[in-house]
Amino acid sequence: MFQILVINPGSTSTKIGWFENEKCLFRETLSHSVQETSPELSREEQARFRRRALLDCLTAYGRSISELSAIVVRGGLLKPLASGTYLVDEAVYEDLVSARYGWHASNLGTIIALPLARENKLPVYTVDPVTVDEFDPRARYSGLAGVPRRSMSHALNMKAVARCAAEDMGKKYEDLNLVVVHLGSGTSVSAHCCGRMVDVNNANEEGPFSLERCGTLPALGLVKLCYSGSYSEEEVVRLLTSRGGVYSYLGTKDFASVNEAAGCGDEQARGVVEAMAYQVAKEIAAMAAVLSGNVDQTIITGGMAHADDFVELIRSRVSFIAPVKVFAGEEELEALVIGALRVLRGEEKALSYQQED
């Protein structure tokens, strides 16, 4: 039996789970105070607070780090990588703690885990980080030299549900063409060709608008906004990535309340919900074109996939392409465990971050 600790940090909390093989023995969401998550603290100081909360939680459950076979963490912003399970080493740590490729709360997973692993001589793994890059070379062209499209997405959850869908179909993921959609605070729509995610919209920069992100915008309108004198660069970035989308129209990021209002006759809410579904469907069709129309299944996942009526708005526009399968929610802890188990069981070898150049 393999004992695995999973760590998935967010901006103000850290999700953890203790697994015995695939079985979850317990999971908790550890909340952190404003003082513990203050940007005035160094990243390592923030990690120390979270590490202490984690150890206190394990003690409360009568568990010790020494019992573990491995720790697996949600990958942060790393260099572009092939899909798979990576051994977390000092190079990974340095790129994440220095924010070499950008900062996100998920960077803290490695910063929390690696000191614990060193003390207990444990391996630390990360699985399908957000920077998984399997782009077809043609997908990199944006239309402006010097500004390439970047592969950044909800790769962990999308790859996991793609494998689940393949299993349900009695086929191998590597033998299928799939369009996979993650509906969350950001929306990723991806084309999977024979086991490779060959195209995906970068949810921070393009694609459908979502709960808090603008998606693709009219370019000249954005230029005028940037030069209006009303916003700093930092404020524009915040506007696009955390104050756009549904929030910009309705002042809330609570999809359940927006969707309920739409169903109760609120015309403004209904217009926004229908427009978001419209844009998601349009992006699905675009990814179907990437696959030359040869799509075995369209998969919809993420938190908003729990809303059957919203999913139906999308399904009604794209079911002509391929059957639509729904995996509501996101089982990120489970996906991380499964990736680590493939390595621990010898089914595949852990990839080396330093060799992926």
N, C-alpha and C positions, 0 to 999 in steps of 0.2 A: 504494500500500500504506500502510495506517495502522499506525503503531507505538503500542501502548497498554500502559501500565503499570497493573496492577491491585494495589490494596492493601486487604487485609482483616485488620484487627487483632483479636486475641483477648486474653484476660486476661494470658497469659504468652508469647505468640508473635504473629508477624505473617506471614500468608500473602501472598506476592506472586507475580505472574506477568507475563511479558513476552509480548505477543501481536502477531503480524503479521496484521492482520485477525482472522479467527476462529481462526487457527492459533497454538497455544501453543508458543513457542520454548523457554521454560524456566519452571519454577515452583519455589519454595522456601518452606519454613516456617522463619522466623527465630526462634530461641528467645531469650528475654530473661531475664536474671538477676533474682533477688529484689531486688537493689539497684536495678536499672533500672526495675522495675515497682512500687516501694514507694509506697504511698499518701501517704507523707510528701513525695514529690516533687510539684512542680506538674505539671499536665497537659502544659504546654509542655516541661518538663524531660524527662518521660517520652517525649514525641514526639521530642525531640532525640536520645535514645539510639536509638530505633527508626529514625529517619531516617539516622543514621550507619551502622547495621547494614545498612539497605537499600542505601545508596550503596556500601558495601564489597562487598555481594553483586553489584551491577551491574558494579562494576569487575572482579570476579573473572570475570564472563562477558564482559568486553570491551565493555560497553554504557555509554552515557552518557545522562543526562536530555535532553541537547540533541537526541538523535535522535527523541524522542517526538512524536507527534501530539497526545496527550492522556494525562491520568492519570484513572483512575476508581476511586472508593473505596466501600467498604461504608458505607452511611448509618448514622449514629448516631441518638440520640434527639432528634428534631426535633418541630416542631409537626405537627398532623395535616395530611396532604398527599394530593393526588390521585396516582394511580399515574403513573409516567413517569420520564424522565431529567431531572435537575435540574442546572443550572450551579451549581457551588459558588462562593459569593462571600463577602464579609466578613460578611454577616449570618448565613450558615450557620456560618462559623467562630466568631463570637461566641456564638451559641446553644449550640454544642457545647463550646467551651472553658470556658464558664461553667456548663455543665450546666443550662441554663435549664429544660429539660424532663426532666432526670434524667441520671444518668451510666451509661455502659456503655463497655466497651473499644472498641467500634466507633466511638465519638466520635473516637478518636485518628486515624482514617483521614484526615479532613480536616485535622487539626492537623499531621499529618506532611506531607501533600501540598501544601498551599497555599503555604508558603514556597518549596518547590521550583518550583512553577508560576510564582510571581511572578518569580523569578530568570530563568526561561527562557521567559516569556511564553506559557505553555501553558494551555489550558482544563482545569479539573478538573470531573468529573461524579460524581454519585451516582445510583443507580437503585433505585427501589422500596424506600425505607427502611422500617424496621420500623413506622413510624407512618403508613403508607399508610392513608387513611381514605376509604372509598367506601360507608359504612354507609347502608342504608335508615334513614330517620328513626326507624322503629319499633324498630330494633335497639338504639337508644341507651338505651331504658328498662330500668332494672335492677329496678325494683319498689320503689325507695326514692328519693324526691325528694332531689336534691342529690348523689346518687351515681350518675352516669351510667356506662354501659358505655363502654369506650374501645377503639378499634381499634388493636391492637398485635399484630403477628404476624410469621411468617417469610415476609413478602410477596415478597421477592426470589425465593426458590426456588419458591414456589407459583405466582407469576405466570409464571415461566419454564417450568415443567413444563406449566402450562395451555396455553401457546402451543405447546409441543412436541406435546402431545396433540392439539390442534386441527389442527396440520399433518399428523400421522399419520392423522387422520380425513378429511383433504382438505377441511377447513372453516376458517372464520375463528374465532378466539377470541371475537370480538364476536358471533358467531351461536350460541353454545353456552351451555348451563346445566351447570355442573360443580360437584361437591363435591371439594375438594382437601385432602388431609391431609398434614401434615409431621410425621414421627415423629422426634424428636431428644431432646435433654436436656429440652426442653419440647415440647409437642404443640399444633399449630394445626390446627383443622378449619374450613374456610371454604366459603362458598357464593358461587359466581361466576355472575352473571346477565348475559349479553350483554356480557362484557368488564369487568364491575365486580364487585369483591369486596364484596358487599352485607352480609355478616355473617361474623364469625369470633370464636372464643373468644380472649380475651386469655390467652395461655399462662402468664403470671405470676399470674393471678388466678382463672381459671375453666376449665371444660372437663375433659377426662380428666386423671387423674394421669399423670405421666411418670417418667422416670428420677430426677429430682431435685425435681420440683415437685408440689405437692399437688393442683392443679386446684380444682374446686368442692368446698367443704367444708360440712358441716352448720353453719348460721350460729350457732345457739345454743351448740353445742359449741365453736366458735371464740371466741365471746364469753367463755365460761367459761375457756378457755385463756388469753386475753389478760389476764383479771382474776385469774388464779390467784396472781399474785405471783412466779411462777417464771421469768418471761421479761421482758426489756426490749422496747421496741418494735422496736429493731434486731434483737434475737434472734428475735422472732416473724417478722419479714420474712425473715430468713435461713432460718428453719425452713420457711416456706412456699415459698420460691423456690429453695433450694439443698440443703435437707436433708429434703425431703419425698419423696413418691412412692415409687418402688422403694427408694431409699436408706433411707427411714424404716422400711421393713419388713425389709429384708435387709442393710443396712449396706454396700451397694456400688452404684456407678453403672455398672458394667460389664455391659451388657445381654447381651453374648455369653456371659459366664460364667453369668449368671442363666438365660438361655434353655437353655443346655446342661444345667444342673442340673435344670431343669424336665423336659427330655427324658429325663433319666436316673433319674427317679423321685423327685426331691426334692419332696415334697408342698407344702411352704411356698412354694418358688420357683414351682411350677406354679400354685398358687392366685393368686399375685401377677401372673404373666404373663397368665393367663386373665382376671383381673379388669381388667387394663389394656386388653386387647383388647376386652373387653366394654364398657368405658367409651368407647373410641374408636368402636366400632360404634354405640353409642347416640348419640354426638354427630354421626356421619355421618347417621343417620336424622333427627336434629333439623334439620340443614342441608338435607336433602332436603325437609323440611316448609317451610322458608323458601322453597324453589323450587317450592312447591305440588306436589311429587312429579314435576315435569317435569325430570328429570336425564338428560343425555346420557351422562355417564360419571363414575365416581368414580375419582380419581387418588390413589395413595398414594406418597409420596416421603419422603426423609430417611434418616438412617443406619440406623434400625431396619428399614427396608423391605428391607434385605439378608436378613433372616431370613424365609425362605419360610414356615416353619411358623407364625410369629407373624402374618404377613400373611394366611395361610389362616384363622386364627382370626377375623380381622376380616371377610375376604371371605365366609366361610360365613354370617355374620349379615346382610350388606348387599347381596349379589349380586342379591337380588330387586328392589332399587331401580333399579340400572343396571349395565352392565358395569364391572368393576374393572380399571384399568390401573396398573401399577407402574413407577415411575421411581426405582430405588433410589439412595440417596446424595443428595448435594447439590452441584450444580455452580455454586457461587456466583461463582467467578472468571469462568467462561464467561458466566453470566447478566449480570454487570456489563459485560463486553466487548460483548455483543450490544446491550445498552441504549445504550452509548456509540456503537457503530457506526451505530445507527439515526439518531443526530444527525449524526455526521460525514459520513454518506453523503447527508444531506439528506432522509431518509425521514420525519423528524419534527423539530420544533423543540425545542430544550432549554427546559424550563420554568424560570420564575423563582421562586425561593423567596420573594422579597419581595412578589411579586404574589399569592401564594397565601394570602390572608387572608379 
